[in-house]
Amino acid sequence: MIWPGKEKSKEEKEKETSPLPAKNFSTGPEDLLAYGFDSSGRTGRPSAVAWPQSADEVAKVLKHARENGMKVVPRGAGTGMSGGAVPVASQAGISSSLLVLSMERMNRLLDIDSGNLTVTVEPGMINGRLQRELSVYGLFYPPDPTSMEFCTLGGNVAENAGGPRALKYGVTADYILELEAVLPSGEIIKTGAGTRKSVVGYNLAKLLTGSEGTLAVITKIKLKVLPIPQEIITLLAVFDSAESAGHAVSSIIAGGTIPRTLEIMDRASISAVERYSPTGLPHNAGALLLIELDGHPNTIRDEAGKIVDVCSKLDAEVTMAEDEFAKDALWKARRSLSPALYNVCPRKLSEDIVVPPSRIPEMLASISNISGKHGVPMAAFGHAGDGNLHVNILPEDLSQGASNITALLTDLFARTLELGGSISGEHGIGLTKKDYIGMEISPAVMELMRGIKRTFDPEGLLNPGKIFPKEP
Amino acid sequence: MIWPGKEKSKEEKEKETSPLPAKNFSTGPEDLLAYGFDSSGRTGRPSAVAWPQSADEVAKVLKHARENGMKVVPRGAGTGMSGGAVPVASQAGISSSLLVLSMERMNRLLDIDSGNLTVTVEPGMINGRLQRELSVYGLFYPPDPTSMEFCTLGGNVAENAGGPRALKYGVTADYILELEAVLPSGEIIKTGAGTRKSVVGYNLAKLLTGSEGTLAVITKIKLKVLPIPQEIITLLAVFDSAESAGHAVSSIIAGGTIPRTLEIMDRASISAVERYSPTGLPHNAGALLLIELDGHPNTIRDEAGKIVDVCSKLDAEVTMAEDEFAKDALWKARRSLSPALYNVCPRKLSEDIVVPPSRIPEMLASISNISGKHGVPMAAFGHAGDGNLHVNILPEDLSQGASNITALLTDLFARTLELGGSISGEHGIGLTKKDYIGMEISPAVMELMRGIKRTFDPEGLLNPGKIFPKEP
């Protein structure tokens, strides 16, 4: 006769199946809900969430997932706009259960080396926190995604994040020196080098940057940093039309001045911000440019003069923010754009196209045409200086359904590529753009990318269903 | 009865087996000799040389090689220092015959887009020629390898070339936007994007950069360029010892000033230059720093003041080059270093280590110790600001043979890595460092690199025997 044992408590069961101490692993429904979405609006459902606290713990979680037939979805703070951190199975064509690997508790600042202008962090560290720590040493880290107060540096690496300052300073990949990462096999590797130069085999650190958690789990990041610029000038230029603002952008760049930021907001964006959180922007303007210059005081005063000339010739009114308070108000408006548009239209889609800056006027005109053709309101704002526009699509009601939106996006991306652009400047492909990636990437290149994926992750353990469209 | 045909002439035979018009293909012994070496001192022997004039012709040559069991060695101008362009079979562990694919006739400037600050070139274009063409538009391309008057941009991409200006402006990879390349299969691909930002799948353009011709043949290059700086200040600082100069380098960087260049020459380097081509350098100095600042006149005057203060505290004598003539004389001396040392010692080996700039004083002391330990003279010069030292090894006679040099290099690289450095800053691995790459790269990372190689080039058609050590 077999005596049935006492039924195991939930905690006991979890402990038995958990690769980590109980506080770092959960199958609780509230966690499964909270870690099922990111800022793309897409949702999924994991079977477990793990919060590793070291590279060894990451390796343990990967081993656990492999042994239990689970797939693993690495995650920073979930601020991504393309669904890269959303756990999906059926959309990935698999039936495995999913484990979300949240890196948020590996958030230490490991080293600031002001003598060599480098910094070493864990992936869960928040971008904005790093900025504050660096400022004490007179240093800064240029990439500044709009979500910088919330997003993690690991997520920034995974998506090769940009931000307004990318115009002058480049994107995340330009600051990556060395990465520690855990391979799907559980092996911990170091790649890149601690120095500003190194040509020793293929550059895997740059390859991992922007790979959206599909190749390896990043556990340590060594970054270049720069001395804080001496002074910043902030200008606001008010234009009658988006086209004039676009012409100003291309004239400024062609004139050889490279501002730190050169942001555009069109009329729809301005009015959304003013309704959401009034900051005194001129809401009858056709478009605004928010322009910042940094460097030596004399240099940037000269540069500001040139920019005022360019804008004035296009009938813009230019004002200079007189103090920190005025500067902050302008940036607050800029950073409110995404939530403000969400407030206008909770169903909004945020796109992320990029064209050569000289094509900005044409692209703005095309956005207006595409909006009219499909009968769906659109707003455009973003990093005009490097041609990166966040085109927001604002369907008014449910009748403007999925097939219409697909047709609109197809038109938008086709026009972007026609103008020599790219369908994602900084958000990545993730889930939301995988059906469109073939518009930009040829089958031969896609096959190389699939080969690289197989090299790193032969069993497809990491982030299933992202970047790659269904195999033909 | 069979009548023997007239024996075929050499030209007829060549034509029959040539994938290209006769003028673009040769099996002549003088060509086989001329294309058997590069600037590393290593030599090999190809069976044929091809000079394609288009991506289609590259594809034809690759097809011809595949069909004839040949391997292909892509080549720019042969200025590489690590043997990347040397055709070797037995050292690669193969018995195939080798075809050198010289890209020098694909040398057109295809487009200067001053509105978007980009330029598109064919790979055979000489770096220095691009600089002159750009200067007409008020633009410049920062990477400036010392061989810039001879080296090709394709070679620069293959090796991820740097140069003195890399300190402020970064290396070739930082300027790559989009590449066209021919895969070993013959397929022509485009990768990267024409814009400054793009996150659309894995970044294969950055992966090809620095891949030393082992993955694909680059046939078109789109680069970022920058407006020419308004003004340049050139300083010469004379130190009593290499250690003091090293301390100055780390103090300048730690002080938050990033010069355009910060070059060091030690005593042995100075004396070699003065014997080879006297330029009036102070030949009893312990070391020199050649420092350039660029930008707005006021900014760089302030920066120069700070640098003079740092150097003076270390008892250096600092002079400013008064005019273009004086600047050119200093740079002529700097660029003569490699030929001058070759003149001193035709058997010289040029190494290319890099350490964090704060470790330069320790590295210079170690170089001196290693030279003493092995009884082989050494000279050190190079891009001290980013920690990249060209350590020249100058064996005095044949008794200082291969095994001694191997032991010396092993000590040099071990110390470099101990100080947080990398064994190659800009020359690459090629042939000369493949036996040492395992000191820096772990077996797991090496296996990923081999996997990437197999993905691009499953039959091992391109540049056999480079980068990878013999399989264990």
Interface residues (C-beta under 8 A of the other chain):
Chain A: D113 S114 G115 N116 L117 T118 G138 E159 N160 G162 A166 L167 G170 V171 A173 D174 L183 S185 E187 I189 K190 T191 A193 G194 T195 R196 K197 S198 V199 V200 G201 Y202 N203 L204 K206 L207 T209 G210 S211 L215 L226 P227 S250 I253 A254 G256 T257 I258 G295 H296 N298 T299 D302 V354 V355 P356 P357 S358 H383 D386 G387 N388 G420 G421 S422 I423 S424 G425 E426 H427 G428 I429 K433 I437 E440 I441 S442 A444 V445 M446 L448 M449 G451 I452 R454 T455 F456 I467
Chain B: D113 S114 G115 N116 L117 T118 G138 E159 N160 G162 A166 L167 G170 V171 A173 D174 L183 S185 E187 I189 K190 T191 A193 G194 T195 R196 K197 S198 V199 V200 G201 Y202 N203 L204 K206 L207 T209 G210 S211 L215 L226 P227 S250 I253 A254 G256 T257 I258 G295 H296 N298 T299 D302 V354 V355 P356 P357 S358 H383 D386 G387 N388 G420 G421 S422 I423 S424 G425 E426 H427 G428 I429 K433 I437 E440 I441 S442 A444 V445 M446 L448 M449 G451 I452 R454 T455 F456 I467
